[in-house]
Amino acid sequence: MPRETPMIDHLDHLVLTATDPEATTHFYTRVLGMRLETFGNGRVAFRFGNQKINLHVRGCEFEPKAHLPVPGALDLCFIASQPLEAVIAHLQRMSWPIVEGPVMRTGATGPIRSIYLRDPDLNLIEISEPAA
């Protein structure tokens, strides 16, 4: 029996709800190095690769929105474009604390080596590199 083609191909964007848009913008652009993008009616997103994170501010969310949009509820894993040691050194220069790692984990395509930190709303951010 032929296997069906999956209905979903990849993630285009996700929406992050924040309490302090300036602190969130600083974190995702200066600390993580994503590109700031403005679209629509002054909406803001953080672009990386072929994906982006759209920003909503708590209490001023765009419709339609999640049923219960709350800051601090996300657990995101990003694959770094550079060695994890370079990411760690950058975070140290930015005085941004690492809460755990490096540790070995299992990613979507295999083993990864990860560090964990938190964004200004306490979302858990995992930054990883493929493990050899």
Disulfide bonds with the S-S distance in Angstrom:
none
